[in-house]
Each structure stands twice: as C-alpha cells, then as structure tokens.
C-alpha cells in the first residue's frame, strides 16, 4: 500500500513513527559503538562500514514489523518470503545510498584525533602510556582529576589552585584542583616548567619566539602564547631543539 493510497486519520502520526524509529536506532548504535571504542580502543573503516550495515539492516527489520503490524495491520504478511522481499527492496532502494552518504558525512564531520601521531614518540610517553588514564591528585583527599596525559596542554598556577587545560571532544576545557604547581609537576615528571606559574606538555609545543627577556611559547590548539621566563628560556629552547 503506497503512502498516497493510505487513508487514516492518524496517517501523519504513523508516518512520523518511521523517523522516530530511525533516530532511536541511530542513538542505540552510537551508544554501542562508544562502548566498543572504550574497551577496544579502535575504530577504523572496517568498524565504520559494519556500523552502517548493521544500522541500516536493523532499521529495515524494525520498519518491516512496524509497517505490517501498525500501519497495514496485516499479520498474515509476516512471512519469511515477504520479509526477504521487503529487505531486498528497501536495502537496494535506499540502504546502499544511505550507507554511503552516512559514511561520508560521519567521516567528514566525525571527531578529529585529539592529538597527532607524534604523541607516541615525544614527551617521554610510550605508545601504551599515552592511551592510559592517570589520576592527578590535588592537595585535598577528594580533589583529583582522571585524564590521559597527552590530552593535557598546560597547567597554570593561581594562588592556592592550579588550572589544568586539557583537550576534550568539545574543545579545550579547564579543571581546577587545589594545590601548588610543584605538587602537580611531581606527578607529571615529563612536563616542562616554562614560568613560575606554568608547566606545559612538551608534545604540544609548536614554536618558541623571542629571547630570554621576552620569550613566548606557542602550543598547538592554543591561540594565546605562554610567557617563558628568563630562567627557563634556555631549557625550553633545548627541549624544542631535541624534538626536531
């Protein structure tokens, strides 16, 4: 039965159900894919293609039962032959095109890598360590921050607190902990002190400008440069040279 030939006072509501079913299925598969990524730490083209195929297939199966039971109200159509015809028609009709379009859009608008591949060799972190979470402890017992080290850009000291600037899928965010900069640096031995108020993650250093009297350090993902004190200028310069 075509949409134009279907007569029912709740016609538009029934047809809106297709959109709801597709949306809910997509949310479910995104949730499942996030669990997959969390435990296996991998998501390549193979997983993306499988994700699209399973999503489209699930949508086709669910909409088949929705169409026959709620719209057409024909339980006699719930046969394997009818289902296979439905699946073939829907998959060839829009499934392939939708899958390709979804792959392209998800790839184009998908989350960018948080850091480049060079994090695996720079900054003193090994390949395994950069994917492991650590706990940075503040001065208070219940004051801590769980993160992946290479996601931290820099840490700033403000009075009796420190601000940890780190990369998230939503952008750069800050986490405040009570404690001194020295206390935090003792937990991040690979971080580089550039000023009495700043320590930076060396893997994110992009460029050092100026001289010992007016040093400015530029980090990836950060627009505002960080002041480098005269005391630390040469050590910062040497660190950058060793990475090149």
ZISULWO-V647193 format. One record per pair of residues at least 12 apart in sequence whose C-alpha atoms are under 10 Angstrom apart, sorted by the first residue. I is the first residue (numbers start at 0). J is the second residue. D is the distance in Angstrom with one decimal. If there is no record, write none. Layout:
I	J	D
I	J	D
This chain:
0	66	9.9
0	70	9.5
0	71	7.6
2	14	8.7
5	70	8.8
5	71	8.8
7	70	9.1
9	70	9.9
10	70	8.6
13	65	9.3
13	66	9.1
13	69	7.9
13	70	6.9
14	66	9.3
14	70	8.6
16	62	9.2
16	65	8.6
16	66	9.9
16	69	10.0
17	58	9.1
17	61	9.4
17	62	6.9
17	65	8.3
17	66	9.0
20	58	7.3
20	61	7.8
20	62	7.6
20	65	9.2
21	54	8.9
21	55	8.9
21	57	9.2
21	58	6.1
21	59	9.2
21	61	9.1
21	62	8.7
22	58	9.5
23	58	9.6
24	54	7.1
24	55	9.2
24	57	7.7
24	58	6.8
24	61	9.3
25	50	9.9
25	51	9.6
25	54	6.9
25	55	9.2
25	57	9.8
25	58	8.8
27	54	9.2
28	50	7.4
28	51	9.2
28	53	8.6
28	54	6.8
28	57	9.8
29	50	8.8
29	54	9.6
31	50	9.6
32	46	8.8
32	47	9.2
32	50	7.7
40	130	8.5
44	102	9.0
44	106	9.3
47	98	10.0
47	101	9.6
47	102	7.2
47	105	8.9
47	106	9.0
48	98	8.1
48	99	9.0
48	101	9.6
48	102	7.3
50	98	9.4
50	102	9.4
51	94	9.3
51	95	9.5
51	97	8.7
51	98	5.7
51	99	8.5
51	100	9.9
51	101	7.3
51	102	7.3
52	90	9.7
52	94	8.4
52	95	8.7
52	97	9.9
52	98	7.0
52	99	10.0
53	98	10.0
54	94	9.8
54	98	8.9
55	89	9.4
55	90	7.8
55	93	9.3
55	94	6.2
55	95	8.7
55	97	8.1
55	98	7.2
56	86	8.0
56	89	9.4
56	90	7.7
56	94	8.1
58	89	9.9
58	94	9.6
59	82	9.6
59	85	8.1
59	86	6.4
59	87	9.6
59	88	9.8
59	89	6.8
59	90	7.6
59	94	8.5
60	82	8.1
60	83	9.8
60	85	8.7
60	86	7.3
60	89	9.8
62	85	9.7
62	86	9.9
62	89	9.9
63	76	10.0
63	77	8.9
63	81	9.4
63	82	7.2
63	85	7.1
63	86	8.1
63	89	9.5
64	76	9.6
64	77	7.8
64	82	9.0
110	168	6.8
110	169	9.3
111	168	8.1
112	168	9.0
113	149	9.0
113	150	7.1
113	166	6.8
113	167	7.4
113	168	7.4
113	170	9.4
113	220	9.8
114	149	7.6
114	150	7.4
114	166	8.7
114	202	9.2
114	203	8.5
114	219	9.2
114	220	9.5
115	202	9.4
115	203	9.4
117	202	7.7
117	203	9.7
118	149	6.9
118	150	9.7
118	201	9.6
118	202	6.1
118	203	8.5
119	149	9.1
119	202	9.3
120	202	8.9
120	242	9.6
121	149	9.7
121	189	9.9
121	200	9.9
121	201	7.6
121	202	5.6
121	203	9.3
121	241	10.0
121	242	7.2
122	148	10.0
122	149	8.5
122	189	6.3
122	190	7.7
122	191	9.3
122	200	7.2
122	201	5.4
122	202	5.1
122	203	8.8
122	204	9.9
122	238	9.5
122	242	8.6
123	188	9.2
123	189	6.1
123	190	9.1
123	201	9.0
123	202	8.8
124	148	8.5
124	149	8.2
124	189	8.1
124	202	9.4
128	147	8.5
128	148	8.2
128	149	9.0
129	147	6.5
129	148	6.3
129	149	5.9
129	150	8.6
130	146	9.6
130	147	6.3
130	148	8.2
130	149	8.2
130	150	9.6
131	146	8.3
131	147	5.9
131	148	7.9
131	149	9.5
132	144	9.9
132	145	6.4
132	146	5.1
132	147	4.4
132	148	7.0
132	149	9.7
132	150	10.0
133	145	5.6
133	146	5.6
133	147	6.1
133	148	6.9
133	186	9.6
133	187	9.8
134	146	6.5
134	147	8.7
134	148	9.4
134	186	9.0
135	148	9.6
135	163	9.9
135	176	9.0
135	182	9.8
135	183	7.2
135	184	9.7
135	185	10.0
135	186	6.8
135	187	8.4
136	176	8.0
136	177	9.0
136	178	8.7
136	182	8.7
136	183	7.5
136	186	8.2
137	160	8.8
137	161	8.8
137	175	9.1
137	176	5.4
137	177	5.3
137	178	5.3
137	179	8.3
137	182	7.9
137	183	7.4
138	159	9.4
138	160	9.1
138	176	7.7
138	177	5.5
138	178	4.8
138	179	7.9
138	182	8.1
138	183	9.3
139	176	8.5
139	177	6.8
139	178	7.9
142	175	9.1
142	176	6.3
142	177	7.1
142	178	9.3
143	174	9.5
143	175	9.2
143	176	6.9
143	177	8.9
144	163	9.0
144	174	7.6
144	175	8.7
144	176	7.8
146	165	8.6
146	166	9.8
147	165	9.2
147	166	9.7
148	165	9.0
148	187	8.3
148	189	9.7
148	190	9.7
148	200	8.4
149	165	8.7
149	166	8.9
149	200	7.4
149	201	9.3
149	202	7.5
149	203	8.4
150	164	8.7
150	165	5.4
150	166	5.2
150	167	7.6
150	171	9.5
150	200	8.9
150	202	9.8
150	203	9.3
151	163	7.1
151	164	6.0
151	165	4.1
151	166	6.3
151	167	9.5
151	171	9.3
151	172	9.7
151	173	9.5
151	190	9.8
151	199	8.2
151	200	6.6
151	202	9.6
151	203	8.7
152	164	5.7
152	165	5.4
152	166	7.2
152	171	8.7
152	172	10.0
152	173	10.0
152	190	9.7
152	198	9.1
152	199	6.2
152	200	5.5
152	201	8.5
152	202	8.5
152	203	6.4
152	204	8.8
152	218	7.6
152	219	8.2
152	220	8.4
152	221	8.3
153	165	7.3
153	173	9.8
153	190	8.4
153	191	9.1
153	192	9.7
153	197	7.0
153	198	5.8
153	199	4.1
153	200	5.7
153	201	9.0
153	203	8.7
153	204	9.9
153	218	8.8
153	221	9.7
153	225	9.4
154	173	9.0
154	174	9.3
154	175	9.7
154	180	7.8
154	183	8.7
154	184	9.0
154	190	9.3
154	192	9.5
154	196	8.2
154	197	5.7
154	198	5.4
154	199	6.2
154	200	8.5
155	173	9.8
155	175	9.6
155	179	9.7
155	180	7.4
155	194	9.4
155	195	9.1
155	196	5.5
155	197	4.7
155	198	6.8
155	199	8.7
155	225	9.9
156	175	9.7
156	176	9.8
156	177	9.8
156	178	8.7
156	179	6.9
156	180	5.7
156	181	9.4
156	183	9.8
156	194	9.9
156	195	8.1
156	196	4.8
156	197	6.4
156	198	8.8
157	175	9.6
157	177	9.5
157	178	9.4
157	179	8.6
157	180	8.8
157	196	7.4
157	197	9.7
158	177	9.3
158	178	8.9
158	179	8.1
158	180	9.7
158	196	9.5
159	176	8.8
159	177	6.0
159	178	5.6
159	179	6.1
159	180	8.9
160	175	6.7
160	176	5.6
160	177	4.3
160	178	5.1
160	179	6.3
160	180	8.1
161	173	9.6
161	174	8.1
161	175	5.7
161	176	5.4
161	177	6.3
161	178	6.3
161	179	6.6
161	180	6.4
161	181	10.0
161	182	9.8
161	183	8.2
161	196	9.0
161	197	9.3
162	174	5.5
162	175	4.6
162	176	6.6
162	177	9.0
162	178	9.8
162	180	9.3
162	197	9.6
163	175	6.3
163	176	7.9
163	183	9.7
163	198	9.8
163	199	9.9
164	199	9.6
164	221	9.8
166	220	8.6
170	220	9.0
171	220	8.0
171	221	8.5
179	196	9.6
180	192	9.4
180	195	8.3
180	196	7.2
180	197	7.7
180	198	7.8
181	195	9.4
181	196	9.7
181	198	9.3
183	198	9.3
184	197	9.9
184	198	7.5
184	199	9.7
187	199	10.0
187	200	9.1
189	201	7.7
189	202	9.8
190	202	9.1
191	231	9.3
191	234	8.8
191	235	7.5
191	238	8.7
192	227	8.9
192	228	9.6
192	230	10.0
192	231	7.1
192	232	9.8
192	234	8.9
192	235	8.1
193	214	9.6
193	215	9.7
193	216	8.5
193	225	8.3
193	226	7.5
193	227	5.1
193	228	6.3
193	229	9.0
193	230	8.2
193	231	5.3
193	232	7.0
193	233	9.7
193	234	8.3
193	235	6.7
194	225	8.6
194	226	6.9
194	227	5.5
194	228	5.1
194	229	8.4
194	230	7.9
194	231	6.7
194	232	8.8
195	226	10.0
195	227	9.1
195	228	7.8
195	230	9.3
195	231	9.1
196	225	10.0
196	226	9.4
196	227	9.8
196	228	9.7
197	225	8.0
197	226	8.4
197	227	8.6
197	228	9.8
198	225	9.7
199	216	9.6
199	218	8.7
199	225	9.2
200	218	8.9
201	218	8.9
201	235	9.0
201	238	7.8
201	239	8.0
201	242	9.0
202	218	8.9
202	219	9.0
202	239	9.5
202	242	8.7
203	217	8.6
203	218	5.4
203	219	5.4
203	220	8.3
203	221	9.3
204	216	7.3
204	217	6.2
204	218	4.6
204	219	6.4
204	220	9.9
204	221	9.9
204	235	9.6
204	238	9.5
204	239	7.5
204	242	9.6
205	217	5.5
205	218	5.0
205	219	5.7
205	220	9.5
205	221	9.8
205	239	8.6
206	218	7.0
206	219	8.9
206	224	9.5
206	236	9.4
206	239	7.9
207	224	9.2
207	225	9.5
207	226	9.9
207	227	8.8
207	232	9.1
207	235	8.1
207	236	7.2
207	239	8.0
208	224	9.4
208	226	9.9
208	227	9.4
208	236	9.6
209	227	9.3
209	232	9.6
210	227	9.0
210	228	9.6
210	229	8.2
210	232	7.5
210	233	9.1
210	236	9.7
211	227	7.7
211	228	6.9
211	229	4.6
211	230	7.8
211	231	8.3
211	232	5.5
211	233	7.5
211	236	9.9
212	227	8.7
212	228	7.4
212	229	5.8
212	230	9.6
212	232	8.7
213	226	7.7
213	227	7.4
213	228	7.7
213	229	7.8
213	232	9.2
214	226	6.0
214	227	4.9
214	228	6.7
214	229	7.6
214	231	9.5
214	232	6.8
214	233	10.0
214	235	9.8
214	236	9.9
215	227	5.6
215	228	8.8
215	232	9.2
216	232	9.6
216	235	8.8
216	236	9.8
